[in-house]
Amino acid sequence: LGNQGCNHFQYASAIPDTGTDSLDLWYSEEDDSICQIDLQRLPEMSTVRMKVMSYMNEFMPEVSLFSDFHGDEDEWSCDTTSRRPWLHHGAKLSASKAPTSATVASMVEALGMLGVLPSQAASVLGSLSWDEALSLRTSTSGLTLERQEHGAPSCCMEDGLQVKTGLASPLVKAVNGEQQCFGSDTKTEQEWINQFASLLADPHSQVLGVCLTDGFYKQQGDSSADSSEISSSDDVMSPLLTSFGFSFESIHPLHGFSTALGGQKVTGEVMRSRHHGHGEIRVDLEHRRLYLRSTTKDFSSGIPEVTSEIIYRGDRNQLWARFRLNAKEQCWQIDTSQALGGGGRAPNPFRRGKLSGHSTIPYTSQAAQKYTFFVAPEKRVDIFVRDHTLGYLELTDLTRDVATGVRSQGWITAPLSEEIFEVGQDWQCEQELPDKYLDQLATWDLIQVFLPPE
């Protein structure tokens, strides 16, 4: 994990009827510390991940640092729950479906399974409940603001209250068709909410929302499109998206272990060699068509380069796959009617994603919104969206602990040429494909990620 070598352990659920299938623990024997904990909820196809930044391998029931610990109202400046009743403590474990409640409950369950959380602490934390009203805010004038799950401006992670504790610019307005943050002042969160409500009353202000400590907020019920957003068919999260394409650079594997024949894990020098690729992809959702061209460098010691081209026509139930290795070429034409079926228009594949945090595009300092979805119980997709376009995609195989990273560039949504999806005369493809490959078609990551079923 990163630069830290960790052993991977998996635990079956020790708590009946929790819906938890397993818990994964990464432990560094060299550092004698926990690296990471994953709680897998396969029925819900979700994962709660806890990355351990620092770990003290000691049992300290009488630490002097905590001997006089108590909440000082003057020092902590806490609000009572009666003023903002979104946090409750019940007599039993919380069953709230609110995101915060579910996350805390999962953390408590994971730490309890490992036996690293005292039972008293688990009881208290597990009984806390966050109401769904946590996603609503109110100005002193009575205006209700609602947190947005999609479409947060990228400037929120540069100038909003999530990253700025003093001087901040969390207000968002439309300027020449773009979302820009403004304000440049030092205020409390409630004061910024009140200022947003005041500006909203001015029709010339062009204010759209406000970047608060837990996300981007707009007036409740405001679902109208505005000139600041990349409109309709251009936004990566738009339900009106009909086609898209981008060029890419890929790395495999990002981390984890690949599996050799016989189920043995490959370690050492083999894992230090990663496949670097580049290419382009075009997807027509309207007619279920896909084109991919990819070149992989240093495929193996004997194969310095592999070039792949794939054309999938869901409207014809056909797939063509051509591979070139050095001077050799192999091409297959495949009937996909049994494995993939046909169907009509494919939905926007990225809208399956649930906002899982505000982050930066991996290996850059560019702020982005991170969304997560599953194409299978054991395969997770993380996408990073910046300025309404796809910036990065990561596909993780949880059973093998292997991930592939794809950096996107040149996002386009213009109508695609018909010629892109036509097979040229130089494609000399065989008609038959071995059954072992045909049976795998339905699980092809490429199809599952970009052309989901209706």
N, C-alpha and C positions, 0 to 999 in steps of 0.2 A: 504494500500500500504506500504509494509515493516512493520514498527512498528507504522505507522501513520494511525489513523482512519479517513477515508474520505467518504463523501457522494458522490453518483454517479448521475450525471445529464446528460440527452441526449437532444441535440438540432437538429431539422430538418434543412436542408439546407435553408439558407435565401438568397442564391445567385443563381439565375436561371442559368441553363445550365452549371454548373460547374462540374457535375458528382459526386458531393459530396452528399452522402446519409445522413450522420449524423455527429455530433461532440459530443464527450463524454468529460465531465468535471468532475474531482474529486476534491472536495473542502472540506477542514477541517474546520468545524465550531468552533472546539475547538481552533485551532491555527489561525483562521481567515486568511487562506492562500489557494492558489491554489496548489494542489498536482501534478496533471498530466492532460494533454490534449491529446486526441486521435482524429485524423481526419480520418474518415472512407470513403474510396472510393470503394464502393462495386462493381461497374461495372468493375474496374480494380483489385478487390480483393486485395487491399493494404491498409496499415494503416501507418499514420505518427504519431509518438508518441513523445510528449514533456514532459519530466520529469522536474519539477520545483525544482531546488535545493535550492533556497532562494526566498522569495517573500516579497516585501514591499507594504503593503496595504495603500498607500498614493498617493495623486495626487500632484505632485511637478513640476509645470510648470516653476518655477523660482528658481531652485536649484542653489545655488552659486557654487557648484562643477562643473557645466557645463557652467557657465556664460562666461568663457574665453576659452571655448573648441574650438580647431582648430587643424588641422593636421600639426605637425612640421616635415618637411622633414628630418632634421638632427636626430631627436629623433626617428622617426618611421621607417626610412630606407625603404620607400616604392618604389616599381618599378612602373613606369608609364605603363598604359595598352598598349602603343605603342611598348614597348619592348617585351611584351608577351601578345598579344591581345586575351586573353581568357575570359575577363570580359567586358561586354558592358552594357550601360544604354540606354534603348529605350524610345520612347514616349508613349508606351502603355504597358499593362501588358504582361509579358513574356509568350510565348507559347513554350519555349524550352523544349525538352524532355530529356536534359542532367540531370543526377541524381541530381547534386547540384542545378540546376535551379528549378527542380520539387520539391525538398525538401523545398527550401526557399519559393517558391510560395505557397506551402501547409501551411507552418508555418504562412505566412502573411494572408492567407485566414482564418485560424483557429482563429488567434488572432483578425482579423477584425470582424469575426462573433460574438466573445465575447465582442467586443467593448473595448478591452484593449490596442489596438494599434492605435495611432493617425492617422487620414486619410492621413496626409502629409507623415508620415513615411511609411505607407502602400503603398502609391503611389511610393515612391522612391525604397523601397525594392522589391516591386512586379514587377518593370520594369528592374531589373537586370537580365542579362542572361549570363550563363556560357556555353561556347562552348563545344562540344564533344572533341575538341582538348585538353581539360584539362587532358585527360587520356594519353596524349603523352608528352614526354620530349625529348630534343635534347642536345647532347654533343657539345662542341665547335668544335669538329672535324667533326660534321655533322651526327653522329649516332643517329637514332631515337629509343627511348625506349617506350614501350607500357605497360600500367598498366594491370595486370592480375586479372581477376575476380574470378578465382579459383586457388587453389593450392599454396597459400602464405605460406612460411615456418613458423613454429611456432616461430622460433628464431627472426622473424621480430618484434614481440611484446615484446621481451626481450632486444634486442640489436639494433633494427633499429631506424630510425629517427622519427618514430611515437611516441616513448617513450623516446628517448635520445635527449637532446638538446646540450650537450657538447660532451664528449668522447663517441663515438659510434662505432659499428661494423656492418654497414648495408650491406656490400657485402656478397653475398651468393655463396658458392661453394659446389661441391660434394666431400664428404669424406667417403670412404668405404660404398657407397650406401646411405648415409644420407646427408641431407641439413644442412649445418652449416654456421653461420655468422662469418665474420672476418673483420679485418680492424683496430680496436682499435686506433682511431685517432680523432682529432677534426678538422672538415672540414665543409665548407658550402655545401648545397645540390648540387649545381652545380659542386663543386669540386669532390664530390663523384660520380656524373654522369660521369664526365670526367675520373676519375680513372677506373670506370667500363668499359668504352669504350676502355681505354688503355689495360686493362687486357684481354678484349675479343679478342684482336688481337693476344694474345699469346695462341696458341693451348694447351699448357701445364698448363695453369692457372686453368682450371676446373671451372671457374667462371660461374655462372648461371644467376644472376640478382642482383638487389640492392633494399633494403628496404627504400623507400623514405617516406616523411611525410604523403602521402596520399595512400600508398599501395606498393605492390611489383611489380617491373618493370623488364621486360626482353627486349631483342632486338626485335623490331617490326618484326612480321612475323616469329618469332622463335617458331614453334609449334612442333618441334621434341622432342621426349621423351628423357630424360637423366637418367643416372644411379642413380641419387640422389632420384628420385621419386619412390615411391612404384608403381610398374609398372602395367599397364593394368588393370587386373581384381581385384587387391587388393585395389586400391584407392577407398575410399567411394564415390568420385565424378566421377569415371571413367565411360564412356559410355559402357565399356566392362564388367562391373560387371555382373556376372551371378548368384551368390549366396552369401549369407552372413548370419551371425549369431552373437549373443552376449548374455551374461547374463546381468541382469539389476536389479536395485533397483528403486522403484517408490514411489512417494508421491502424494496423492490426498486428498483435493485440496491444491495447493501451496498458493493460495490467492483467494480473491473474495468471492462470496456467492453462495451456492447451493440453489436450489429451491425446496420447499416442495410441497405437494399436494395442489391444489387450487391456485398455482402461488405465494404463500406467501414465502418471502425470510427467510431462516433460519439464525439466528444470535446467538450471545452469546455463551453459553457453548457448543452447538452442533458443532459450527464451530471450536472449539478448538481441536476437535478430528479429526485427519487426518488418512487416511488409508495408511499404509506402506506395500509395497509388494516387492517381489523379484521373479525372475524366469529366463527363457531363451526363446529366439525366434530364429527360423531358417526359412529362406526364400529362395526358389528356383525360381528365376525370369524366368529361361528358360522354366519351365513347369507350372508356376503360382501355386506354392504350398507353404503352410505356416504351421508351427507348433509353438504353444505357450503353455508354461506351466507357471502358475503364482500362487503364494500363497500370500494372503492378510491377514495381522494380524489385530486384533481388528476391524473386519468388523462392529460389533455393540456390544451393551452390552450383547446380548444373543448369538452372534455368534463370538467366539474369532478368528476363522480362516476359510478361504474359499480357496479351491484349484481349479483352473480351468485349463482345457486342451482343446485346440482347434486345429483341423486339417482341413485345407481347401485345397481341390483339385480342382483347376480351370480346370484341364485337364479332370476331371470327372464330373464337376458341382455338387460337393458334399461338405458338411461341417459337421463335427462332433464336438459337444461341450459337454464336460463332467464337471460337477461341484460336488464337495464334500464338504458338510457342516457337521462338526462333524462326526457322523457315517452314515449319509444319503448321497445318491448319486443319481444324475439325469443326464441323457444323451439324447441328441437329434441328429438325423440324418436329414439333411436338403438338399433338392434339391435347388440349387442356380441358376439354368438356367434362371429363370425369373428375379430374383432380381439382380444378378451379371453378368450373362452371362459367356461365356468361354473365348475364345480368345487365341492368341498365346503368344509369349514371352512378359513378362512385362518389360518395360523400367526401368532403374535405378531410383528409386523413389526420391533419394536425389538430382538428377540433376535438379529437378524443383526449387530448392532453388536459390534465388538471394542473392549475398553477401550484407549483411545489416550492416556490421561493424566488427571491430576487437575488441575482448572482452576477457573475461576469462570464463572458464567453471563455471557455477553458483555454489556457495558455495565452490570454490577452488580458488587458485591463478594461475592456469594453463592457459597460453595464448591459444587462439583458434580463429578461424574464424567463424563468425555467419552467417548462411544462413536462409532465410525465404521463405516459400511458403504457399499457401492456398489449403486445400482439399475441401473447400466449402466457400462461401462468408463470413460465420460467424465463420469459424474454421481455425485458423492460426497455422502453425507448424514452430518452430524455432529449428534449429539443430546447434550444436557446434562441429566443426571439429578440431582435433589436430593431427598433424603428420599423416595426410591422413586417419584417422580413426574416427568413430563416438564416441564422448565423452559424449554427453548429448543431449536429445530431450525434447522439451516442447510443449505440445498441449494446445492451449487456445480456449475456447468457448467464443467468444466475446459477444454473446447475453446474456449469463448467468454470464459473468465475472468470469469464473472459469478456472483454469489451472491445468494440470497434468505434473509433472516432472519425467523424466526417465533418470537415470544415467547408461551409458553403460560401460561394461567391457568385456575384452576378445574378441575383434573383430576378426572374422575369415571369410575367403572367400574361403576356400577349398571346393571341391565338397562334397555334402551332401549325407549321406547314404539313400538308398531307404527305409529302415526300419523306418526312422523317420516319414515318411508320411503315414505309414500303420496303420490301426486301429487294436488293439489287440483283442484277444478273450474275454477279460474281459470288453470290451466296449459293454454293453447291451443297445443299443440306440433305442428309439422309433422313428418311421418313420414320425410321423406327428408333426408339430409345430404350435401352435396357430398363426392365421393370423397376429395378432398385432405384433408378433416378426418377422415374415417373411417379412412384409412390411418394417421393420427397417434394414434389412440386407444390402441394398444398401448404407446406410449411416453409417455403422459400421466404427468407426475410425480406427480400426486395418487394415481393408482391404484398406481403402482409403489412409492411410499413406504409407503402405509397398507394395501394389500391385495395382498401379494406372492403369487406362485403357490405351490401346495403343494410 
